[in-house]
Amino acid sequence: MSKTVRSFLFVVVAMSLLLAACGAPATEVAIEAPTEAAATEVPAEPTAVPAEDPMAMYAPDAVTGDVITAGSSTVFPLSERMSELFQQEGYTGNITVDSIGSGAGFERFCVAGESDVANASRAIKDSEVEACAAIGREPIEFRVGTDALTVVVSAENDFVTALSKEQLGKIFTGQITTWNEIDAAYPAEAILVYGPGADSGTFDFFNEVIVAPLYLNADGKADVAAGEEAILGLEGAQFSEDDNVLVQGVEGSPYAIGYFGFAYFSENSGALKAVAVEGVEPNQTTVDDGSYPISRPLFIYSDAKILTEKPQVAAFIYFYLSNVNDNIVDVGYFPAPEADLTASMDAWMSATSGEAMAPAADEAMAMYAPDAVTGDVITAGSSTVFPLSERMSKLFQQEGYTGNITVDSIGSGAGFERFCVAGESDVANASRAIKDSEVEACAAIGREPIEFRVGTDALTVVVSAENDFVTALSKEQLGKIFTGQITTWNEIDAAYPAEAILVYGPGADSGTFDFFNESVVAPLYLNADGKADVAAGEEAILGLEGAQFSEDDNVLVQGVEGSPYAIGYFGFAYFSENSGALKAVAVEGVEPNQTTVDDGSYPISRPLFIYSDAKILTEKPQVAAFIYFYLSNVNDNIADVGYFPAPEADLTASMDAWMSATSK
């Protein structure tokens, strides 16, 4: 489940009693519809969830009847995926998902009134809203994702890699008809054009963004009608509402070109090649940062009367919104902005309860607003987590918090000592899980540490950017380097310089040290039972003569960048911040990045945590507010800091823990 939907739903938990008289649903955040057991996770205090789960009526296995959806061919694979999952979770009714184009989908929904849900790759038009009104429907918009509309050529096309928006506009209107008109080095072959038909939202979007700007009205604005006429008037062009037809057409010739949703390219990437637009390729990063010029929103639409009269439709849309972010990348699209997904869930809540939800949510959570709390918040611990907690503290203050926040970078071990022994901090930052001995120390001073997973780090092995020889190392080679079993570079490869390896690493009080030892070094030292000997690994690392250790990652950065023969390791954020002076070394042939962290192939990724205590959260509302803000906003900031999101299930569990602690 996405962070925004999850955060919103936890607010709904807090609102539930306020709206109970209206029958407004409250919810847990699990992918499956909450069970009675799940509801008991929040203690039955005055602000707790009612004993009877108000969301039970929307469980997939609690509804039946038909759900009819129709519309965009772009949204089709996403809605198809969500319908299959809904059925896997116990829904026994029938779901129809027809791929007929956005325009035809709205006609079926707003004119014929035959469908329950309209899938669309564009926003509904005023004329379509009027048509809906004529049959007593008021369409509700649910933003479900983002598509990078993708311009493609055959994989056999070995000449074109990028086109400008102007060039695309001229190709799809016949102003450019042969490839050599774009570049004299390209073949003097006719361009074969494939595109969606005029009933497609993809067609509308491409026209509005690419073609219509070539045709200006008297007032200087893009003439959409003229653009549509020019596209459809192109002789020899092949149009279809079925994107698979377009895929087959483009892949059939090295001189063909077409466009459709990213999912269809992703599914056929072996036979197709994506063309960069204005020099920018379509991917998660360029969609997120807004640099890809033809990304667009994806929607589904329904109506409040449908949702209240047909609980199976309400249940399906609730399931869709709650689970879409766990599936959208696999389908081939990208998540919607968090604010838009929140607005979609707001709209669902309002439609199914008949009440406006935002005021109640604001009232329930007002005590945790940044500008509603004051006092000090003291955090300390991991140098790895430090830049993330520092970012979140600054944002918390920007949102109106006027108290003081301290974020000390002293290492995970020292952070737990300050939290569990001295009892001086409110939050412990950690790049490893708390140890049993630290839990016992906390208990001795009356604290029960609560774990909040906040992200994922790809621990990064680095060399200087001046190092022009090493690109990858195995875990075994790394273990031997950091314990002195390999001391010169040419021992790894005879072609490498016969120079001493200069070793830099975190000190033993660092969670980064612990993780590196457990994952890389300790497996070289086995106990009698054949298991990795962590103590022996630690002793071997710290016994390496000439190695430089520091709890300050910036010291390690400076040390490594100072020599082409140095090597070190630390959190990905410190590499990312200094990537001009450093080079990341692939581990077991795998480089650290979002993809390799997500798919689990990068062998030394690790969780990042913050810890607090229920008594602290209840006695110090500013600490509770800070952690709520942290969990609610971390996924919008973690990539900028240089780390990667936590798995959805872990972030959900963190919010669960926060709700439980603050409701006691």
Secondary structure, DSSP 8 states (H G I E B T S, - for coil): --HHHHHHHHHHHHHHHHHGGGT------SSS---HHHHTTS--STTS--SS-TTGGGSGGG--S-EEEEE-TTTHHHHHHHHHHHHHTT--S-EEEEE--HHHHHHHHHTS---SEEEESS---HHHHHHHHHTT--EEEEEEEEEE-EEEEETT--S--EE-HHHHHHHTTTS--BGGGT-TTS-S-B-EEEE--TTSHHHHHHIIIIIGGGSB-TTSSB-HHHHHHHHHT-TT-EE-S-HHHHHHHHHT-TTEEEEE-HHHHHHTTTTEEE-EETTB--SHHHHHTT-STTEEEEEEEEEHHHHHH-HHHHHHHHHHHHHHHHHHHHHT-B---HHHHHHHHHHHHHHHHSS--HHHHHHHHGGGSGGG--S-EEEEE-TTTHHHHHHHHHHHHHTT--S-EEEEE--HHHHHHIIIII---SEEEESS---HHHHHHHHHTT--EEEEEEEEEE-EEEEETT--S--EE-HHHHHHHTTTS--BGGGT-TTS-S-B-EEEE--TTSHHHHHHIIIIIGGGSB-TTSSB-HHHHHHHHHT-TT-EE-S-HHHHHHHHHT-TTEEEEE-HHHHHHTTTTEEE-EETTB--SHHHHHTT-STTEEEEEEEEEHHHHHH-HHHHHHHHHHHHHHHHHHHHHT-B---HHHHHHHHHHHHHHHT-
